[in-house]
Amino acid sequence: MRRRVVVTGLGCVTPLGADVETVWKRLCNGESGVARTTLFDATNFPTQISAEVRDWDLSEVGENLDDWKSQGRHTHFAVGAAKKAVADSGILDSPIDPLRMGVYTGSGEGQQDFNLFTEMMVASLDGDRFDVARFTRKGLELLDPAVEIEQEPNMPAGHLARLFDAQGPNVNCLTACAASSQAVGEAVEIIRRGEADVMISGGTHSMIHPFGVTGFNLLTALSTRNDEPTKASRPFDRHRDGFVLGEGSGMVVLEELERAKARGAHIHGEIIGFGSTADAFRITDSHPQGRGAISCMRMALEDAAVDPEVIDYINAHGTSTTVNDKMETLAVKRIFGDRAYKVPVSSTKSMMGHLIAAAGATELIICLLAIRDNILPPTTNYEIPDPECDLDYVPNTAREAQCTRILTNSFGFGGQNISLVASQFEG
């Protein structure tokens, strides 16, 4: 009999706040974290808006900022969210074998210093020729090795292991927008198999920098609704024109059920289903018939041993791009049949922006709060219906509704698909 896995700790650092209850309240109020970009001068970019984490630093969780000067924003966010999740769980208040506690993150790459890179490029110019030797010499002069090693996406997981003495499995995956959902799902499997009793899992990312925005603009993936930042992310709306780039971290503490019960832990919910598939199609486009998303949702439901009829709410990937929203709607219809029109579906990216690698775990936290309070967060900015997106998207206003079991989707560039099923804990 496989072991059951419950969630005993929640923590986040997001554009809507760095406290789970504050974020939840703002989501239910339909507030937006999107504004003009301030982390760099985006004046000459097609997209000049983003969902930044503002007015927060690691001192809020008791860390000395001087100890984290070499680490990037994504590591700061991960440490903040994980410290909050671990504190919420109380996992360190009772004895634990460090070899039985691990870390599994879905972390993005670190940020390069654009100004230093520009200096290196300027130094490399020899007339109209690029001189690699000059570029290298300037790089050796300017770059700090302690900062450069932090570019590796596994570094946040390593820092979390050190902070909490988690000597068990330590893994990072980077499957774009599906990364942190995949991390949670794989961490659940590690506990189910008996390889660990506790896993700190989630995601962290920041791509709000010139390289990140340039890349997404080249893919025409970002909204250019610069004059109306709070209305730019509009999943499933007919006039959607792309997603809004966000940043932050969402972390959960996953624990084997009997251990959690034995120490009297508060249980936020249970992870009962995990599905993981690939479109095996194009790198940047979902399969037009949603085959990867369909098989992923079906796999998660089968893993949970539940029928689609018992799902009370779907937290959609819902990016606000033309292709994704249409494809996800189609996939939900294929899985739920006629009942698709009766299952509430919403996208909290409409308020928080797209946290990329951190999106899935953050949205799982939101789902657990929906189960707790029997409130469904809305899809804001839903104004003009799209005939190809015709489900119940909980438009613009949060809704009270019985919520016992949820399905949450994360679909990443590259064709990776992850679905998780979570439920109210029933002993």
Residue, then its C-alpha position, 0 to 999 in steps of 0.5 A: m500500500r503506497r504511503r499517503v502524502v499531506v501538505t503541512g506547510l505553506g509559504c510564498v513570496t509573490p507580486l501580491g504579497a509575501d504572506v499567504e493570508t494577505v495574498w489570498k485576501r487580495l486574490c479574493n478581492g480581485e486585486s492586481g499585482v501588475a504595474r509598470t516595470t521598475l527593475f530595469d528601464a523597459t521604456n523601449f521594449p514592446t512590453q513595459i509592464s510586469a508583476e514584480v515583488r515589491d517592498w520585500d527583502l530577506s530581513e522579513v524572515g530574519e535573514n542578514l542581507d549581507d549573508w545573501k549578497s551573492q545570491g539572486r532574486h530567485t534564491h531570495f524568494a525561495v528562502g523567504a517562501a521556504k522559511k515561511a512554509v517550514a515555520d507554518s509546518g512546525i516540522l523542526d519543532s520535533p525530532i527528525d532524521p535529516l536523512r529523511m528530509g529532502v528538497y525538490t524545487g522547480s527553480g529557474e536560472g539565476q539573473q545575469d548582470f545586464n550592465l556588466f554584460t554590456e561593459m564586456m560587449v563594449a570592451s570586445l569591440d575592435g572597430d566593427r569586429f567582435d574580439v572574443a579575447r577582449f570579451t574574455r579579459k573584461g569578463l575575468e576582470l568584472l565578474d564575481p565567481a561567487v555570483e556566477i555560480e548562482q546562475e545554476p538553477n539548482m542553487p536555491a535547492g542547495h541553499l534550502a538544504r543547508l538552511f534546514d539541514a535537509q540531507g535527503p534527496n535534493v533535486n531541481c527540475l526546470t521544465a519552464c512553466a510546469a517546473s514547480s508543479q512537477a517538483v511537487g508531484e515528484a516530491v510526492e512520489i519520493i515520499r510515497r516510495g518511502e525514500a523520504d518522510v518530509m520534502i520541502s518543495g515548490g518553485t522560484h523564478s524571476m525573468i523580469h530582466p532585459f534578457g527574459v523580456t526580450g526572449f518572450n517578446l520575440l516569441t510574441a508571448l507577452s501582453t503589450r497592453n502597457d497603458e492598462p497594466t492591471k487589465a493586461s492579463r485577461p485569460f480566456d477573454r476574447h481580446r487577450d494578447g499574451f501573459v504578464l511576466g511575474e516573479g516570486s516563489g511558492m513552497v510547501v512542506l509535504e509529509e507522510l501522513e502517519r508522521a504528520k498525525a503522530r506529531g499533531a501537525h495541522i494538515h492543509g490538504e492531501i495530494i492524491g493525484f499526479g500526472s506528467t506528460a509531454d506534447a511531443f510536438r513543437i517547442t513553443d506551441s501546445h498541440p492544437q488538439g491538446r493531446g498532452a494536456i488531456s492525457c496529463m489530466r486523465m493520468a492525474l485523475e487515475d492516479a487519484a482514483v477519482d472520477p472527473e465528476v468529483i472535481d469541484y474546481i480547476n485552477a487553469h494554467g490560463t496564461s492569457t495567450t490565444v493558443n493556450d487558453k483555447m487549447e486548455t478549454l478544449a482539453v477540459k471539455r474532452i476530460f469532463g464531457d458535458r460536465a465541463y460547463k458546470v465545473p468552475v475554472s479560473s486563472t489567478k494569473s489574471m491578478m498575479g501574472h505568470l510566475i513561470a517556474a514558480a507558478g504551479a506551486t503558488e497556484l497549488i497553495i491557492c487551491l488549498l486555500a480555496i478548499r479551506d474556505n470554500i471560496l473560488p478565486p476569480t478570473t479578472n479582466y474577463e469582459i468579452p467572451d471568446p466563442e472558443c473559450d466558453l466555460d465557467y471561468v468565475p468571471n471577475t468576482a470570487r465565488e462561495a462554493q463547496c470545494t473538496r477536490i481540485l485539479t490544477n494544471s501547469f503547461g510549460f514551453g517545450g511541451q511539458n504538462i503537469s496536473l495535480v489533484a488535491s483534496q480536503f484531508e479526510g482521515 
